[in-house]
């Protein structure tokens, strides 16, 4: 299998396992990922999803399978199916309600970088490299994916990345906000981050994530829906548990 989902306690691992192709995504992988993502999101025991290569010190993802693309792209029907599958991955991963973390220990390029951008956080090793390279193929990056990039690094850095197609080092990616954390052992760092997130209120996280998305989409003031989110939290089981734990001087169990 080139993609698989493994569940360990409160954390789900979505593993990319195609090392002979530097974890490049083919059509079958683009179509499978949303199914695995939905499985993790629907499982009440899972609090965090981590997306990474199945083997340490390997490419995170070299992007789309260019060999397959070169063969299929002359067929408008195949091209439409491919674009739809890639678009679905990016949208559903970006809108996943639970926290998502990409662990990058190697090259993260093209569509692979798009997958990482669609996650909430990116934890990278010092040797990781990042690039979005449509300009090297005469292609155009989709608007949704471009927005994810601009939201993270701003328009000027996004233009530099897209106009040059150059690879960035992990340190450069950290400096411009493309990644969240840089660590010698990104797997251990991500595990610690996931454990911390799994110990607090999932309700708070999912609502905060939805509000952040509204802000990135241009909303600047509360409306009836966001005001209701704030108000309804006081009636939630998580709020009751949080207050009880505080009063009893113990850790909450969400």
N, C-alpha and C positions, 0 to 999 in steps of 0.2 A: 504493500500500500504506500502511496506517495504522500498521503495525509492521514493522520489518525488523531483521535481524541483519547487522552488518558486522564482519569480522575483520581486525585490523591487528596483525600480529606475535603477541605473546602476550596481547593484549587484545581482547576481543569487546565491541562496542557494540550494545546493544539500544535501538533508536531509536523514539521515539513520534512519529508524523508525521501529526497530524490538526489542524493549526493553526487551521483554520476553525471548529473546535469546541473550541478551547483544549485540545486533546489529551485530551478526554473519551473514556472507554472505552465502546464499545458491546459487544454480546454477542460479535461476531466477534473483537474484539480480546482479550477475556477468554479466549476459547477458543484463540486463536493463541499467546498469550504462553508457555504451558508448552512448546509445541513448539520455539520459538526458544530458550528457556532450556535445554531438554534437548540441543539441538544444541551449544550452547556448552559445556555440562558434559561432553559426550561427546568433545569434540575435545581430544586430548592436547596439542596445540600451545597451547591457550588456558589462561592462568593466572588471569586476572581478568576479570570481567564488569562493564561500566559501563552503567548504564541512565539515559537522559536524553532530553530533547526533541531532535528532529532539527534545530531551529533555535535558536541562541542568543538570549537575551533574550525567550524566549516562555514561556508557562505550561509547567511540568513536566507537570501533568495536573490538570484541573479536576474529576476524579472520574468517576463513572459518567455516562453519557449520560442526563440526566434526561428528555429528550423521549422517548427509546426506553423508558425505565423507566416513565414515566407511561402510555404506551400498552400496554405488555406486562404491567405488574404486576397487572392485573385478571384475568389468565389464570394459574391456579395451576400449570399445566404449564410455562409460560414462566418464571414466577417461580422454580420449583424448579431449572430448568436454569440460570438466571442466577445464583442463589445458589451452585449447585454449581461453576460456572465461576469465580466470584470466589473462592470458598473454595479451589479448586485452585491458583489463582495465588498466593494468600497463603501457603499451606502449602508449595508447591514452591519458591517463591522464598526463603522463610525457611529451608528445609532444603537449599538448594543447597550441594553440598560445597565448591565453590570460592568465593573471596572475591567479594563483590558490592558495588558502590558506586553509589549514586544521586547524580546531579548535578542540583541544583535551582537554576534561574535564572528565577524567576517564581513563579506561584502553584502551590501543592501542596496540594490540597484534597480532602477526602472519601476516595473510593477511591484517588485519586492519592497522598494522604498515606499510606494503608495500604500501597501498593506501595513507597513510600520506606522506611517503617518495616520492611518485610520484608527490605530489603537490610542488609548488615552495617554499612555506613557511609553517611553522608549528607554531601555537601559542597555548601554553598549560597553563593549570591551575596548581597550585602547587601540587595538589593531583593526577595529571595524572601519569600513568605508561606506560612504553614502553618495548616491548619485541618481539623478533623474535625467534620462538621456534621450528624449524624443528628438532633440535637435541633431543627434548623430545618425538618426534613421529617416529624417525628413517627416517625422510624425508630429502630432499635436497632442498635448496632455489634456484630458477632459476637464471641464470647468469645475466639477465637484472636487476632483483630486487636486486641481490647482488651488482651489479655495482652502483645502486642508493645509497645503504648503504655506500659502500666504498667511493664514491664521497663526501659524507657528513662528514663521521667521520674518514676516513683513514683506511688502511688495518689492523692495530693492534687492534683498537677498534672494527672494524667489526668482526674480529676473536673472540674477547672476547664475543661479543653479540651472535654470531652464535655457538661458541663452548660450551658456558655455558647454553644458553636458559634462562638466568636469566632476571628478570624484572628490568628496570632502573627507578629511580625516575625522576620526571620532572627536578629537579636540576642537576642530573647526566646527563640527556639527553642534557640539555643546556650546561653543561661544555664541552661535547665532540662534540658539533655542530649538534646533531641530531635534535634539535628544534631551531627555529629562535628567538622566544620571549617567556618569562615566565611572566604571568600576573595574578593577583588575579581575574580579570574578563577577561578571554580570549576572550569572545564574544565582549565586548566593545573595547578591544585592536585591535581585528581583523577588526571590523567595522571602526575604525579610520584609520587603515592601508589601508583598501580597499578604503575609501573615498579619501585619499591622492593619491593613485594610479589612481583612476578614474578621478582625476583632471588634470593629465598630459597626455602627448602624448601616445596613444595606439600604434601608429606606432613605436615610439622609444622603447617601452616595448617589442613588439613582435620581432623586429629586434635584440634587445639586448638578448632576450631569445634564439633566434636561434644561435647567436654567442657564447653565453655561452655553449650551447649544443655542438657546434663544438669543443670548447676548452676541455670540459670534455671527448669528444670522441677522443682526441689526437691531434687535429690541433693546431699548434703553430704559424703559420705565415699566413698572408693574402694571399688569392688567388683571382682569377678574380671575384668570386661570392661575397666574403666579401668586396672587394674593391668597387664593384658595389653597395652593400648595403649602404656603407658610402657615395658614390657619389650621389646616387639617392635620398637620404634624403633631399638634397638641393632643389630638385624639388617638394617635397611633400607639400600638403596643410597644414600639421601640422607645417612644418618649416615656411611657410609664415605667419601663424597665430601666431606662437611663436615670430617671429621677430616684427610683427605689434604690438602685445601686449606689448612687451618690449619697443618699441619706444613710444608707447602711454601711458606707465606707468599704465597698467591695467592687470588684470589677463587674461591669454589666455583661450579661449573656444575651447577645442579640442573635 
